[in-house]
Amino acid sequence: MAELTVEVLRAWARTALADLARARTEIDELNVYPVPDGDTGTNLYLTWEAACDALPQGELTFTEAIQAFGRGALLGARGNSGVITSQLIRACGLRLDENLPHDPRTPGVLADPRMSEPAAFADALTYAADAAYGAVAQPVEGTMLTVARAAASGAMTAANDGKSLADVCLAAVASARQALGRTTEQLDVLRRAGVVDAGGAGLVVILGAMESVLTGQHVRVDVPARVEPQGEGAESPDGPAYEVMYLLDAPDDKVGDFRQSLAGLGDSVVVVGGDGLWNVHVHTDDVGAAIEHGIDIGRPHRIRVTHFEDQAHHHEPAPGRAVIAVVAGDGLAELFTESGARIIRGGPGRRCSTGELLQAIEQSQASEIVILPNDQDSIAVAEAAATAARQDGIRVAVIPTRAQVQGLAAIAVHDPGLSFDDDVVHLSAAAGQTRHGAVTIAVKDAWTMAGRCRIGDALGVVDGDFALITDDLEDAARQVVDRLLGGGGELLTIVTGRDADPALAAAVERHVRRQRKDVDVVVYDGGQDRYPLLIGVE
């Protein structure tokens, strides 16, 4: 049986996305090269998210999975670091598929492997690092390229020593970490700023996620903080004024000369892809020429031009303020819409994407945006979208609402007549003062914070954690309410799910009116899945 399977790829994708979300801000703060625009962590997150979103659900062959993942990264790559990362992903996947052909009739079984999995993994990292160097017109040491090559070298040494796949990955991560630490001295701009390379830091996070998956133990990769700067600050007004990115439909044999022609227009030239589809990145003062060079050999599309000066001095877009809420059901959508919010569908089993949030921000044409994520997993997505939108001069605040009822409490006090800062403070306070709970039915046997549950058990959730297990849903709901009200409260909000028995909410309401006559109760039809009741106390 193979260890490198579709399931492992999916697990790596999910783990790395979560780790990049956690480290995104720290990586952004390291970003001084090639341009000190503070977006490397965000760009890596957006690139990886695009790859994850392109990975279809359902049964796939290993070949189908890695091709979809690589193509998603190619199409969704953002910034210099994201484009290089997309090349690493695509090249690594292609090489693994060549060396470890899987039997399409029996998922997880190798058909005719050319080498062992540890050796194939090391070879794929080496091939990917070489491909990344080849994609950059003028490779610079002390960058994520250096870290990628070091990871490949460490993996190859371990593979040649006969180590297991997990040990080979561990060696790759250790070598990458060491190389990352050395980047400060390899690149003068990093030394002056007292930082390691931001793109390299992101690559170490991604590799660490693979180590977590293969070893079964979570590997936390801490992003190195700034050290004492040496010399003058890193930021400099020198360099090209624009970042130009586009997808290019062009013959593969034309791309080598095209890459070199772009190098004559500016720096940070990266052209990645293959099979007629390429992602082009360049920093230049001549936007028109950069695009015309693409027209000379093919069809540029999805063209994106960023003026670095605009990023530093945000030019105000159209006036107005918009609230964007992630909602988990039809009834909740109506509630938020009636309160003036724009909605994006989310909820259990359907995480909203950064792309959806950015599209909603763009469609609002507002200069001020408030985002209500309304669940824990969507907060990092919202923060990434906010960072990307701020690069276009839009003021964005993410209210860290971890539950739909916190979002309802926040939108209830939204006042577009207030200043942006005052409105954000009011929304944040309302959300923060709302404790939240829920009840649901266990769909599988599992261990929870409250102990072991079995299929069909009633589960009570308090402030995001499973807090109790009973055999009766009504009893679970009463206990959740009592715990939430134990800390005080004046208003209890009950949001009923799509298939909830109306008698359930009625029973909870009666219970509160008998026990706490000082508490007002409101009941809404939310239409959410999985949770018959969502409960909030303000």
Secondary structure, DSSP 4 states (H G I P E B T S, - for coil): --SS-HHHHHHHHHHHHHHHHHHHHHHHHH--SS---S-HHHHHHHHHHHHHHTS-SS---HHHHHHHHHHHHHHH--HHHHHHHHHHHHHHHHHHHHHS-B-TTSTT-BSS-SS-HHHHHHHHHHHHHHHHHHHBSS--SSSHHHHHHHHHHHHHHHHHTT--HHHHHHHHHHHHHHHHHHHHHHSHHHHHHT---HHHHHHHHHHHHHHHHHHSS----PPPPP----SS-S--S-S-SEEEEEEEE--GGGHHHHHHHHHTTEEEEEEEEETTEEEEEEEES-HHHHHHHHHHHSEEEEEEEEEHHHHHSPPP-S--EEEEEEESBHHHHHHHHHTT-EEEE--TT----HHHHHHHHHHHT-SEEEEE--SHHHHHHHHHHHHHHHTTT-EEEE----SHHHHHHHHHT--TTS-HHHHHHHHHHHHHT-EEEEEEE-SS-EEETTEEE-TT-EEEEETTEEEEEES-HHHHHHHHHHHHHTT--SEEEEEE-TT--HHHHHHHHHHHHHH-TTSEEEEEE--BSS-SEEEEE-
